[in-house]
Amino acid sequence: MATSFPTDLDSLTNPTATDKQNNPDHATQHANINDAMEAVQTKLGKDSSTVTTSHDYKIAPRLITLVDAATVDINLSQRGIFSLTLGGNRTLTVSNETVGQVFIVRLRQDGVGSRLITWFSTVNWAGGSAPTLTTTINKDDVFAFIVTAAATYSGFVVGQNV
């Protein structure tokens, strides 16, 4: 397996009609194609490769467990589904967003429950106001967001009391 994704592609030249075996060297041609295929497989994370340099092309999103703190940052460069177990009332922030990006946040009440969220700036909620969180112990609420402009989001309830 290749150890990193190439920054450019190999130049592959087809043999001429008169010299199919040696122009370019047939073995070199196959080696170049094999190297390119291995790099693509590594980029996609084929066969659970741990040598993936980016998650931009993953088939299935990753579940990213956020670290509980008074203020929790959702770093959108990580690209995945973000999950947070609330250990108290929390403030959420967002960083590294790209206009048009979509992301999902799953909030779980801890064993105490009744935890509240202060949402990141400028969320325009479907229905006009922020939803009331489920406060039941060990229950989840799931929200989806679209980045519509710099630090501006459309927010939607996907499911509550799950």
Summary of the structure (lengths in Angstrom):
residues: 162
radius of gyration: 23.1
end to end distance: 41.2
largest distance: 78.0
contacts: 407
relative contact order: 0.12
helix: 15%
strand: 36%
